[in-house]
Amino acid sequence: SRAEPVFSSPRRSVGRTPSEYRLRLERLRMAREVADIKEAADAFLVHHQLPDDVDILYKVLQHPTEKIAREALGQLSSLLMQGRMSATVLLEDRLNSLAERATEAATQSYIDGMRAQLASLKKA
C-alpha cells in the first residue's frame, strides 16, 4: 500500500459542509470561459441551488444548457422584483447574447419576460 504523507489531513466529510459550499462557489466565481463556467456550475448544482449572487447569476446565463440559464434568469428576475439589484447594461448584454443562441421556446419566453420587466422598471 502507498504511504500517505504525514502532513496530509484526512478528507473532510463531503457534501453540504460550508467549506465544500464555499469551494464550489469560489470555483464558479473564478470561472471565465464558458467551458469553465459550465463545469463549475454543473459541479455546484449537484449539491446546491444557484445563489442569490448577481455576479454568479450573470455568469451562469452563459451556461450552454438553456434550462440552467433559465434558472439564473428566474433568480435575476426575482432579485429585480425585490429591488435587490438594478437593471444594468451588463444584464441587457447578457440577455441579448442568450437570445442570439437560445433555441428553446421556454428560454425565449423567459428573455421576453425579463425584457418586459426591465422596460417597466425604466418607466417607474
C-alpha positions, 0 to 999 in steps of 0.5 A: 500500500502507498504511504500517505504523507504525514502532513496530509489531513484526512478528507473532510466529510463531503457534501453540504459542509460550508467549506465544500459550499464555499469551494464550489462557489469560489470555483464558479466565481473564478470561472471565465470561459464558458467551458469553465463556467459550465463545469463549475456550475454543473459541479455546484448544482449537484449539491446546491441551488444557484445563489442569490449572487448577481455576479454568479447569476450573470455568469451562469446565463452563459451556461450552454444548457438553456434550462440552467440559464433559465434558472439564473434568469428566474433568480435575476428576475426575482432579485429585480422584483425585490429591488435587490439589484438594478437593471444594468447594461451588463444584464441587457448584454447578457440577455441579448447574447442568450437570445442570439443562441437560445433555441428553446421556446421556454428560454425565449419566453423567459428573455421576453419576460425579463425584457418586459420587466426591465422596460417597466422598471425604466418607466417607474 
